[in-house]
Amino acid sequence: MSRFEDKTCPDWKRLAVERGQAGGSAAWGEAREHLRACPHCRQEAIAVDPSLLFVAMAPVEVTEDEVHAMQQAVAQSLRRRSAGWEPGARDAVRGPRWRWLWSRSRSRARAPWLRVAATVALLVGFLALRGGEVSPRHDPLPEGVDSRLAGEASDLAPAERGLLPVELLEEGNEARLYHLAAPDLAVVMVFDETLPF
Amino acid sequence: MPKLVYSQDHCRKAWMEAEDGELLAAVCRDDELALDELIRRKTQPLLQLALRVLGDLEEAKDVVQMAFVKIWENRHRFDPRWSPNTWIYRIATNLAIDHLRSRRRRERNAEPIQYHLRRAEDGWARRSSAGLDQREIMGIFHELAAGLTEKQRLVFLLREVEGLSSRDVASIAGCRESTVRNHLFNARKYLRQELLRRYPEYAGAHQGRAQEAPEG
């Protein structure tokens, strides 16, 4: 007598076909439970379809102590988050009234105009700050620095302007050679207005 | 305060008999005892799912803990028209997938070495499928599932192992039922082929590959 004729073990060939067609029948649900408990059926089932090996994975058992530990851990985590000791506390602390301000989906929804507004605000702020610095502050240049460099030097930060000694090394008909020297910096600049830029 | 303790116990017992929907509705009304009962009820299925997605019990516990925290923090976003189970599973699976992604990034370079170490540990012993224990099955699944996409892995686990309906799986995975069927078909096919290729000893009695078409 074949094992399939035994009422307790299902016909895996037939079930494999049913599973392929519908997969959600009650018979298939019962067969899954049976497969997990019956090692003989496992071999038969895998012979029909090797992927059934993974359907045979047994349920994970969780004890009462583990559940209690999970309850405690969740409660502690929520307390820490509402106290601001863990990231992501905003929602827990502020509650539903403020949630819309921080909702990711909302911020995405208003992103197009918000991005434009933020960019414009940054640009205006930057220009305003630059505007304050546009008029050059004529700090006295170090001795020996060519006065024609005042224009270039004014682009530097005030602190740098006072520190960088600049000297004109060579002046030709079409090019000027400058040298900026500092303890940890040496820059040689060639200005040639005839170069095609 | 004996009266308060009695009152809490009374509430706990009442929630134990409540359905998932009622429980989640109470959580939405900031009822912490309802959350406790939800944790008691859903720790096992969520831990099982997270463990099967991640293959590591401690990481799975972390993910489940975070899932309950997210459920509490997002309780006011829950719509009673939704299926409570689907909403809870969706939060947990998203967290598990995120965790898997970050772990993959960390382990990308070490993966080939770990693979060879595992094979050396196994010693290429030929064993029969009847003698396989649950740990080994889980280990093989995680090795083979590394070749599946995240959606394929998720759909296979939810549909085949957890036994959820295609509709619920579609809601959890955030795709259409037809897509679920395709993912499932491809996942089964890949797992079948790879099991035969890498572990022919486990599928030694296999006499012919099952012919199937996507469900539907």
Contacts between the chains, C-beta under 8 A, distances in Angstrom:
chain1	res1	chain2	res2	distance
A	16	B	210	5.1
A	16	B	212	7.5
A	17	B	212	7.5
A	19	B	212	7.8
A	20	B	210	7.1
A	20	B	211	8.0
A	20	B	212	3.2
A	20	B	213	6.6
A	20	B	215	6.8
A	21	B	212	8.0
A	21	B	213	7.9
A	21	B	215	6.5
A	22	B	215	6.3
A	23	B	159	6.9
A	23	B	160	8.0
A	23	B	166	7.3
A	23	B	184	7.5
A	23	B	215	5.0
A	24	B	165	5.6
A	24	B	166	6.6
A	29	B	163	5.7
A	32	B	163	6.0
A	39	B	130	4.8
A	40	B	130	6.9
A	42	B	129	5.8
A	42	B	130	6.0
A	42	B	132	7.8
A	43	B	128	7.0
A	43	B	129	5.3
A	43	B	130	5.0
A	43	B	205	5.8
A	44	B	205	7.8
A	46	B	129	5.0
A	46	B	202	7.0
A	46	B	203	5.5
A	46	B	205	6.9
A	46	B	206	6.7
A	47	B	203	7.5
A	47	B	205	3.9
A	47	B	206	5.2
A	47	B	207	6.0
A	48	B	206	7.9
A	48	B	210	6.0
A	49	B	188	7.6
A	49	B	192	6.5
A	49	B	209	7.9
A	49	B	210	4.1
A	50	B	191	7.4
A	50	B	192	4.9
A	50	B	195	4.3
A	50	B	196	5.9
A	50	B	202	7.4
A	50	B	203	4.0
A	50	B	206	5.7
A	51	B	160	7.8
A	51	B	187	8.0
A	51	B	188	4.7
A	51	B	191	4.4
A	51	B	192	4.6
A	51	B	195	7.0
A	53	B	129	6.4
A	53	B	132	7.6
A	53	B	137	6.2
A	53	B	140	7.3
A	53	B	195	6.6
A	53	B	202	6.6
A	53	B	203	7.5
A	54	B	137	6.7
A	54	B	140	7.9
A	54	B	141	4.9
A	54	B	156	7.5
A	54	B	160	7.0
A	54	B	161	6.5
A	54	B	191	6.6
A	55	B	160	5.3
A	55	B	161	6.1
A	56	B	137	6.6
A	57	B	52	6.9
A	57	B	134	6.5
A	57	B	137	5.5
A	57	B	138	6.3
A	57	B	141	6.9
A	57	B	161	5.8
A	58	B	134	4.9
A	59	B	44	7.6
A	59	B	48	6.0
A	60	B	44	6.7
A	60	B	47	5.8
A	60	B	48	4.1
A	60	B	51	5.7
A	61	B	44	7.8
A	62	B	43	5.6
A	62	B	44	4.3
A	62	B	47	5.9
A	66	B	43	7.1
A	67	B	39	6.9
A	67	B	40	5.3
A	67	B	43	5.1
A	67	B	44	7.9
A	70	B	39	5.6
A	70	B	43	5.0
A	70	B	61	7.4
A	70	B	64	6.8
A	70	B	65	6.4
A	70	B	68	7.3
A	71	B	36	5.4
A	71	B	39	5.0
A	71	B	40	7.1
A	73	B	65	5.1
A	74	B	35	7.5
A	74	B	39	6.0
A	74	B	65	5.8
A	74	B	68	4.4
A	74	B	69	6.0
A	74	B	72	7.5
A	75	B	32	7.9
A	77	B	65	6.4
A	77	B	66	7.8
A	77	B	69	5.1
A	78	B	69	6.1
A	78	B	72	5.9
A	78	B	73	7.9
A	81	B	69	6.9
A	81	B	73	7.5
A	88	B	73	7.4
A	91	B	73	4.5
A	91	B	74	7.1
A	92	B	72	7.5
A	92	B	73	5.2
A	96	B	76	4.5
A	99	B	76	7.0
